[in-house]
């Protein structure tokens, strides 16, 4: 069983209420349920964390180093501002996939720059709740490829 940390950042607890035209109508709970269902199908075990606080997200990344083989992270607004989260991802050296519900590259200029992208294996954005499932599958591929080498 491959162990994956899923880290949700600020305001994602408001999904379903917050700008549904942009972020969709799925709640964070529904996304987590879908991810857990997908994980069972593909041989992964998830530990899911949400925080609106930057330091707690950093701690979740640090903690993943102790038990996980990879990270799926939606740092949300901290994607564009947090050197601390970027440095934590780089420090733990786990394959990490960055996720966004909306297509950040088609949005405001400040959202088009990700501080964490250069320390992540890849980024999946613009597919709504499906972005998380795609990220989970991509991360599983990376972890299995690394194990085969």
C-alpha positions in Angstrom: 0.0 0.0 0.0 1.5 3.3 -1.1 1.0 6.1 1.5 0.1 9.5 0.3 -0.3 12.8 2.2 -3.1 15.1 0.9 -2.7 18.7 2.0 -5.5 21.2 1.5 -4.8 24.9 2.0 -6.8 28.0 3.0 -10.4 28.5 2.2 -10.9 25.1 0.7 -13.2 24.3 3.6 -15.6 26.8 1.9 -15.9 24.8 -1.3 -19.4 24.4 -2.4 -20.2 27.9 -1.1 -17.2 29.9 -2.4 -17.6 31.1 -6.0 -19.2 27.9 -7.3 -18.9 29.1 -10.9 -15.1 29.2 -10.5 -14.5 26.3 -8.0 -17.5 24.1 -8.6 -20.2 22.8 -6.3 -18.3 19.9 -4.7 -17.5 20.3 -1.0 -14.1 19.5 0.5 -15.7 16.5 2.2 -17.0 15.3 -1.2 -13.6 15.7 -2.7 -12.0 13.8 0.2 -14.6 11.0 -0.2 -13.8 10.7 -3.9 -10.1 10.7 -3.3 -10.5 7.9 -0.7 -12.5 5.9 -3.1 -10.0 6.4 -5.9 -7.2 5.5 -3.5 -8.8 2.2 -2.6 -9.0 1.3 -6.3 -5.3 2.1 -7.0 -3.7 0.8 -3.9 -3.1 3.9 -1.9 -3.7 4.9 1.6 -4.4 8.6 2.2 -3.9 10.8 5.2 -5.8 14.0 4.5 -5.1 17.4 6.2 -6.7 20.8 5.8 -5.5 24.0 7.3 -6.1 27.7 6.8 -2.8 28.4 8.5 0.5 28.5 6.7 2.6 27.0 9.6 0.2 24.0 9.9 0.6 23.3 6.2 4.4 23.4 6.7 4.0 21.0 9.6 1.8 18.6 7.5 4.5 18.5 4.8 7.2 17.9 7.5 5.1 15.1 9.0 4.6 13.4 5.6 8.4 12.9 5.5 8.0 10.4 8.4 5.4 8.1 6.8 4.4 9.0 3.2 5.8 8.2 -0.1 4.4 11.3 -1.8 2.3 14.4 -1.4 -0.7 15.9 -3.2 -1.0 19.5 -2.2 -3.4 22.4 -3.0 -1.7 25.2 -1.2 -4.5 27.5 -2.5 -3.6 31.2 -2.0 -0.3 30.2 -0.4 0.8 28.8 -3.7 1.5 32.4 -4.8 3.0 33.7 -1.6 4.6 31.0 0.6 8.4 30.5 0.5 8.0 28.5 3.7 5.7 25.9 2.1 8.0 25.8 -1.0 11.0 25.2 1.2 9.2 22.5 3.2 8.4 20.6 0.0 11.9 20.9 -1.2 13.3 19.8 2.2 11.3 16.6 2.5 12.3 15.5 -1.0 9.1 13.5 -1.5 7.5 13.5 -5.0 4.8 16.1 -4.8 2.0 17.0 -7.2 0.5 20.5 -7.0 -3.3 20.8 -7.5 -5.7 23.6 -8.3 -9.4 23.4 -9.0 -9.4 26.3 -11.4 -7.0 27.0 -14.3 -4.7 29.4 -12.5 -3.0 30.2 -15.7 -6.2 31.7 -17.1 -6.8 33.9 -14.0 -5.4 37.1 -12.5 -1.6 37.6 -13.1 -0.7 37.1 -9.4 -2.3 33.6 -9.5 -0.3 32.6 -12.6 3.0 32.4 -10.5 3.4 29.4 -8.3 6.2 29.5 -5.8 5.9 25.8 -5.2 5.8 24.6 -8.8 9.6 24.4 -9.2 9.9 21.9 -6.3 6.9 19.8 -7.4 7.0 17.0 -9.9 4.1 18.6 -11.7 0.9 20.7 -11.5 -2.7 19.8 -12.4 -5.2 22.6 -12.6 -8.4 23.5 -14.2 -10.4 20.3 -13.9 -12.4 21.1 -10.8 -12.7 18.3 -8.3 -11.2 15.9 -10.9 -7.9 17.7 -10.6 -7.4 15.9 -7.3 -8.1 12.5 -8.7 -5.7 13.2 -11.7 -3.1 14.3 -9.2 -3.5 11.2 -7.2 -3.0 9.0 -10.2 0.0 11.0 -11.4 1.6 10.7 -8.0 1.0 7.0 -7.9 2.7 6.7 -11.3 5.7 8.6 -10.1 6.1 6.6 -6.9 5.8 3.3 -8.7 8.3 4.4 -11.4 10.8 5.4 -8.7 10.3 2.0 -6.9 10.9 0.2 -10.2 14.3 1.9 -10.8 
